[in-house]
Amino acid sequence: MEKTELKELLLQLQSALKETDQLDPELEQMVEEIDQDLHRLADEHDHSPLEDLEDRIESVAVNFEANHPRTSGILREVADLLAKMGI
């Protein structure tokens, strides 16, 4: 169930990011790394914690807060789900 929910949130995140104006290169790199980590978690059976993943998600969410509240909200949902999964 949680993996299905994570995959759905990833689809929502990708959709929201497509609607986002140009990102600065550093933020874009952070989003790309988080996306790769989340896809690995969604596709594998291994739920080993990824170092500082929750902190990285929160940092990106804060950057999106003012101008892209939908994207920020999705990122926070992802962080909450990962916490429920023990990641």
ZIGIMO-V148313 format. One record per pair of residues at least 6 apart in sequence whose C-alpha atoms are under 8 Angstrom apart, sorted by the first residue. I is the first residue (numbers start at 1). J is the second residue. If there is no record, write none. Layout:
BEGIN
i=[I:I]
j=[J:J]
END
This chain:
BEGIN
i=[2:2:3:3:4:6:6:6:7:7:9:9:9:10:10:10:12:13:13:13:16:16:17:20:27:30:30:31:34:34:34:37:41:47:47:48:49:49:50:54:54:57:57:57:58:58:58:60:60:61:61:61:61:61:62:63:64:64:65:65]
j=[81:85:42:43:42:42:78:81:39:42:74:77:78:35:38:39:74:71:74:75:70:71:71:68:60:56:60:60:53:56:57:50:47:86:87:87:86:87:87:79:82:75:76:79:75:76:79:72:75:71:72:73:75:76:72:72:71:72:71:72]
END
